[in-house]
Amino acid sequence: MKQPPTLRTERLTLRPFTSADALAVQRLASAYEVALNTLMIPHPYPDGAAEEWIAKHGEDFEENRIHHFALEAEGEVIGAIGLVLKGDGIAEIGYWIGVPYWKRGYASEAAAEVVRYGFEECGMQRIFACHFTRNAPSGRVLQKVGMQYEGTLRRHLVKWGERIDLAFYGLLREEWDASRSTG
């Protein structure tokens, strides 16, 4: 089964997950703080969920839905990032980092590489992301990779019985190209 390529940054390796990563995913995704600010991660994180999630990555890639990457730093899995292909040259990035690895710039470094991958290797024309407005650090990640704030959808979804506002950011191919030629 095909898989996304392995990407490298100064400090990170972004690579396909393997079944051997399930224990690290289980441990990191089990943190309340991670689940609190992600839509799809439950808390408590169920036993076996990491194995199930990793097992479907190959099919997601084969069917051109999601390119999942394990984030590896210092020889350990520290989180995940994905490029969700929406069709018509549009993709969304989503990510989470394990609590012990917060505030080290890993999310920004990984997001910048996935944006590059999306535009250069996947031919995307627009890449966007959203974050819960209560999670301001995630918004700063998106700004650092060049995304523009596009608006907030107020009380757009429910997480654990609470109505959540979502802030949206986006980057167009021509904006990304222009930033590369001036930088």
GUMAR-134397 format. One record per residue (C-alpha): y, z, x; residue in three letters. Coordinates in pm, whole numbers, plus 32768, in hexadecimal, padded with zeros to 4 digits. Layout:
BEGIN
YZXALA/...
This chain:
BEGIN
800080008000MET/815A7FA88080LYS/825580B480D9GLN/83C380BD8135PRO/841280A382A8PRO/845681C8838CTHR/85CA81EE83D0LEU/866982B684E8ARG/87BB83598518THR/883E842C8634GLU/8788856585BBARG/86A584F584A0LEU/85748425845ATHR/8565839C82F7LEU/83FE833B82B9ARG/8305831081A0PRO/826C8456812APHE/80FE84988172THR/8011858480C2SER/8035866C81F0ALA/81A286A68188ASP/814487438039ALA/814288A880BDLEU/82A38885814CALA/832187E3800BVAL/828388FA7F3DGLN/83218A078017ARG/847E896B8024LEU/849488EC7EBEALA/84238A407E3DSER/85758AD77E96ALA/86438B2E7D64TYR/877C8AA97E12GLU/86E189507E3DVAL/866789377CD6ALA/87B389BA7C4ELEU/887388857CBEASN/877087737C88THR/871086D97B3FLEU/85A086997B7EMET/852B87C57C4BILE/84A188DD7B6FPRO/84A58A4F7BBBHIS/83B68AE37BF6PRO/832A89B47CA8TYR/81C389877C2EPRO/809A89867D18ASP/802088217D49GLY/816E87847CE7ALA/81BF87197E4BALA/8070866A7E71GLU/809F85B57D24GLU/8202854D7D7DTRP/81A184CA7ED6ILE/807184127E47ALA/814F83357D6CLYS/823D82C87E82HIS/816E81997EE6GLY/816D81157D81GLU/82E581587D61ASP/832180857E99PHE/822C7F717E38GLU/82D47F517CE4GLU/842D7F547D88ASN/849D808C7CCCARG/84DD81937DD6ILE/84D9819D7F50HIS/848283097FA0HIS/84C3839980FBPHE/845F84E58194ALA/857785738266LEU/84F085F283ADGLU/85B986B684ADALA/8541878185D0GLU/83DE870E8580GLY/83E287A28420GLU/8417871A82C2VAL/856687A4824DILE/859A86EB8106GLY/858E859C8056ALA/866A84748005ILE/862883497F29GLY/86BF81FB7ED0LEU/868281B87D5FVAL/869980447D12LEU/873C800A7BC0LYS/87337E8D7BC0GLY/88407D847BECASP/888F7DFD7D4DGLY/88E37F607CE2ILE/884180987D72ALA/886F82107D5CGLU/883583087E73ILE/87B384647E38GLY/875B85747F32TYR/870D86DF7F68TRP/870387B380A2ILE/863E88F580D0GLY/871B8A2B80D4VAL/86D08A888242PRO/8768893782A7TYR/88AA894281DBTRP/8A018922827ELYS/8988885883A8ARG/89FB86FF8336GLY/8899868082F9TYR/88DF86078196ALA/8A0F853E8207SER/895184A7832BGLU/882984468250ALA/890283BF8135ALA/89C982E68227ALA/8886824E82A9GLU/87FA820F814DVAL/8942816A80E5VAL/8929808A8217ARG/87BD803D81C7TYR/88157FF1805DGLY/89257EFA80B5PHE/88987E5E81F3GLU/87227E5C81B3GLU/87037E628038CYS/882C7D837FE3GLY/88D27E757EF2MET/8A297E227E67GLN/8A7B7F817DEAARG/89F280D67E42ILE/8A5082087D7APHE/89F683777D5FALA/8A4C849C7C84CYS/8A4986137CAEHIS/8A6E87467BD7PHE/8BDF87A37BECTHR/8B7F890A7C43ARG/8AE5887D7D85ASN/8C22881C7E41ALA/8B7087F47F94PRO/8AAB86D07F04SER/8BF386287EA3GLY/8C6E864F8008ARG/8B3185A28084VAL/8B7E84777FA6LEU/8CE784698019GLN/8C7C84758187LYS/8BA283408158VAL/8CCA828180C7GLY/8C86829D7F55MET/8DAB82A67E64GLN/8DC483A07D49TYR/8D9882DE7C04GLU/8DA683EB7AFAGLY/8CFD85127A59THR/8C17850B792ELEU/8C5A86577886ARG/8B3487227802ARG/8A5F85F17842HIS/890D869A7867LEU/885D87E3783FVAL/87B988A87957LYS/871289F178FBTRP/87D38A0277B5GLY/892789CD785AGLU/89FA88977817ARG/8A4E87F57965ILE/8B71871679CBASP/8B1685F47AB3LEU/8C0C85637BB0ALA/8BC983F67C07PHE/8C1483477D4FTYR/8BDB81DE7DB0GLY/8BFD80E57ECBLEU/8C0B7F6B7EAFLEU/8B787E837FB2ARG/8CCB7DEF800EGLU/8D5F7F4C803DGLU/8C407FAA8121TRP/8C627E6181E3ASP/8DDA7E9B820BALA/8DA480008289SER/8CAA7F82838BARG/8D997E798411SER/8EB97F718439THR/8DE7809384BEGLY/
